[in-house]
Amino acid sequence: MNIQKARPSSGHLQKKTRKAPNRKAFMEFPRAAGLLLACLLALFFAPPAHAAENKKGQVEVLIAREQVDDPFFRHSVVVMLPESETQLVVGLIINKPTRLTLAKLFPDSPELKSRTEHAFFGGPVDVSTPSVVFRSEKEPDNAVRLYGDVYLTFDSDQISGALQSPKPGGGPRLFLGRAQWAPGQLENEIGMGGWYRTQVEGDLVFSPDPDSLWPKLHARAAPSKYIRYLLPSGNPQPPTRKAAAM
C-alpha cells in the first residue's frame, strides 16, 4: 500500500538532499530568515489545544506499518509535536540518520569541527530548515516542550547554543526537515492502515541505536501472530443450523 504524504516536488527535494546545507543558513541567518523562523514558531507552536505528551515522560509516535512503501516514510518512527491552533499536523522522523556530521555541516566552528554526531532526516518538508531537540533545566524561549526537560526549536540562536552545549544522557540532536500533514490527511492514512499510533518513552528521541527503533516499536504495536491467526479472513458467514426432524 502506497500511503501518499504531503511533501515538496521530487525535483526540489533531490536538489536539497544532495547538497550539504550552507552553514550560514544555520548560524548566521539574515533578517528575512529570522522572520521566517518566527513565523514557523508562531504557526506550528502556538498555544496547544492539548499536548502530544499524554503520560509522564512519554510522547505520541506514529509507527509506519509494513505495507508503507513511500521512500520517505518506509520503516519510519515519527514523534508528533503538540497540536496547535493551526490545523496542520507536524512531526519529526527520529530514526533516519544522514551521512552528514556536525563537523561537515560546521567546519569553521571551533566547537563543532571535530564533532561526529550525525544530523537526522526529520521529514521531506523544508529539508533546508534545521531544528534541534535538546534538554534544558529551564524553559527556553522560542522552543516547544516535547516532554519532561526536552524541547524542540527552530530558532538559530537556540540551535547554536544547544549544539555547543551537549548534555549528559542524550542530546542535542539536529534534524533537517519535518513531516507534515494537511487537515484530515493523517486520519485518512491511519484509516487506510498506514500507521500505528501509540505512546512510547520520550528518551527514544535520543536513542544511540536509531536503526533498531522501527523493528522494536513495530513489533510492540502490531497484533501478535497468534491474534492475527485467530482473526477471520474476509466476511465470515453466519452459522447455519439443520432443520430439526419433525
C-alpha positions in Angstrom: 0.0 0.0 0.0 1.4 3.3 -1.0 0.4 6.0 1.5 0.7 9.4 0.0 2.4 12.1 2.0 2.4 15.9 1.9 5.9 16.7 0.5 7.6 19.1 -1.9 8.1 18.1 -5.5 10.7 15.3 -6.0 13.0 17.5 -8.1 13.2 20.1 -5.4 13.8 17.6 -2.7 16.6 15.8 -4.6 18.3 19.1 -5.1 18.2 19.8 -1.4 19.3 16.4 -0.2 22.3 16.1 -2.5 23.8 19.4 -1.4 25.0 19.9 2.1 23.2 22.7 3.8 25.1 26.0 4.0 26.5 26.7 7.4 25.3 30.3 7.2 21.7 29.0 6.9 22.2 27.5 10.4 24.3 30.0 12.3 24.1 33.4 10.6 20.5 33.8 9.5 19.8 37.1 7.8 16.8 39.2 9.0 14.5 37.7 6.4 15.4 34.1 7.6 14.9 35.2 11.2 11.4 36.5 10.3 10.7 33.1 8.6 11.7 31.2 11.7 9.5 33.4 13.8 6.6 32.6 11.5 7.4 28.9 11.8 7.3 29.1 15.6 4.1 31.1 15.6 2.5 28.8 13.0 3.4 25.4 14.4 3.9 26.1 18.1 1.0 28.3 19.1 -0.6 27.5 22.5 -1.6 23.8 22.1 -5.1 22.6 22.4 -3.6 19.5 24.1 0.0 18.3 24.1 1.1 15.1 22.4 2.7 14.0 25.7 -0.2 12.3 27.4 1.7 10.4 30.0 4.7 11.5 32.1 7.9 11.0 30.2 6.2 9.7 27.1 5.5 11.1 23.7 3.0 10.2 21.0 4.5 8.5 17.9 3.5 7.2 14.6 5.0 3.8 13.5 4.8 3.1 9.8 3.2 -0.3 9.1 5.0 -2.8 7.0 2.9 -2.1 3.8 4.0 1.6 3.6 6.4 1.8 0.7 6.8 5.6 0.5 10.6 6.1 0.3 10.5 8.9 2.9 8.3 7.2 5.4 9.0 3.5 5.0 10.0 1.9 8.3 9.8 5.3 10.0 9.1 6.4 13.6 7.6 9.9 13.8 7.4 11.8 17.1 4.3 14.0 17.0 4.6 17.6 18.0 2.0 19.2 20.3 -1.2 20.3 18.5 -1.5 24.0 17.8 -4.3 26.4 16.8 -3.5 25.6 13.2 -4.9 22.6 11.5 -1.6 21.3 10.3 -0.2 18.1 11.9 3.5 18.2 12.3 6.1 15.6 13.5 9.8 14.6 13.2 11.1 11.3 11.9 13.6 10.2 14.6 15.2 7.0 13.2 16.8 8.1 10.0 20.4 9.5 10.5 22.0 11.1 7.5 25.7 10.9 6.4 26.2 14.5 7.4 28.0 15.0 10.7 28.1 18.2 12.7 31.8 18.6 11.7 30.8 18.5 8.0 28.0 21.0 8.5 30.0 23.4 10.6 33.7 23.0 9.5 34.5 26.6 10.6 33.1 26.3 14.1 35.9 25.6 16.7 33.3 24.0 19.0 31.8 21.7 16.3 34.5 21.0 13.7 35.5 17.7 15.5 32.0 16.5 16.4 31.0 13.2 14.9 27.3 13.2 15.7 25.1 12.8 12.6 22.2 15.1 11.5 18.9 13.3 11.2 16.3 13.4 8.3 13.3 14.9 10.0 10.9 14.7 7.1 10.5 15.8 3.4 9.1 19.2 4.2 11.6 22.1 4.2 14.7 19.9 4.4 16.9 23.0 4.4 15.3 24.2 7.6 17.2 22.8 10.7 15.7 22.1 14.1 17.2 20.8 17.3 15.8 18.6 20.1 17.7 19.4 23.3 17.5 19.2 27.1 17.1 22.3 29.3 16.6 22.6 33.0 14.7 25.9 32.4 12.0 26.5 29.9 13.8 28.3 27.0 12.4 31.0 24.7 11.4 30.1 21.1 11.1 26.4 21.9 8.3 23.9 22.3 8.3 21.3 25.1 8.1 17.7 23.9 8.2 16.1 27.3 10.0 16.5 30.7 13.0 18.7 30.2 13.2 18.1 26.4 12.4 20.8 23.9 12.4 21.5 20.2 13.5 24.7 18.5 13.8 26.2 15.0 15.5 29.3 16.4 19.1 29.9 15.1 20.5 31.2 18.4 18.9 28.3 20.3 20.3 25.8 17.7 23.8 27.2 18.0 23.8 27.2 21.8 22.3 23.8 22.1 24.7 22.2 19.7 27.7 23.7 21.5 26.4 22.6 24.9 25.7 18.8 24.8 24.0 17.4 27.9 24.7 14.0 29.5 22.1 11.4 28.9 21.4 12.3 25.2 21.1 15.3 23.1 21.2 17.7 21.4 20.1 16.1 18.1 19.9 18.1 14.9 17.1 17.4 12.4 16.8 18.5 8.8 13.2 19.0 7.6 9.9 17.8 9.1 6.9 15.6 8.5 3.6 17.4 7.9 0.0 16.6 7.0 -2.9 18.6 5.8 -6.1 18.6 7.8 -7.7 15.1 7.7 -4.8 13.6 5.8 -3.2 11.7 8.7 -6.5 10.4 9.9 -7.2 9.1 6.4 -3.8 7.4 6.2 -4.3 5.7 9.6 -7.8 4.6 8.5 -6.2 3.0 5.4 -3.8 1.0 7.6 -0.7 3.1 7.1 0.3 3.8 10.7 0.2 2.6 14.2 -0.3 5.4 16.8 0.9 4.9 20.3 2.7 6.3 23.3 6.4 5.5 23.9 9.2 6.5 26.2 10.3 10.0 25.3 14.0 9.3 25.6 13.8 7.2 22.4 14.3 10.5 20.6 17.9 10.3 21.7 18.4 6.6 21.0 22.0 5.6 20.4 20.7 2.9 18.1 18.1 4.5 15.8 18.1 1.7 13.3 16.6 -0.6 15.9 13.7 1.7 16.8 11.3 0.7 14.0 11.7 -3.1 14.4 11.2 -2.9 18.2 8.3 -0.5 18.1 6.6 -2.1 15.2 6.7 -5.5 16.9 5.3 -3.9 20.1 2.4 -2.1 18.3 1.4 -4.8 15.8 -1.0 -7.5 16.9 0.7 -10.8 17.7 0.8 -13.6 15.1 -1.5 -15.7 17.3 -4.1 -12.9 17.4 -3.8 -12.4 13.6 -4.2 -16.2 13.1 -7.5 -16.2 15.1 -8.9 -13.2 13.2 -11.3 -14.3 10.4 -10.2 -13.5 6.8 -12.9 -11.7 4.9 -16.5 -11.6 5.9 -17.4 -14.7 8.0 -20.7 -16.4 7.1 -23.3 -16.7 9.9 -23.6 -20.2 11.3 -26.4 -22.4 9.9 -28.5 -24.9 11.7 -30.0 -28.0 10.3 -33.8 -28.2 10.5 -35.0 -30.4 13.3 -36.7 -33.6 12.1 -40.5 -33.5 12.5 
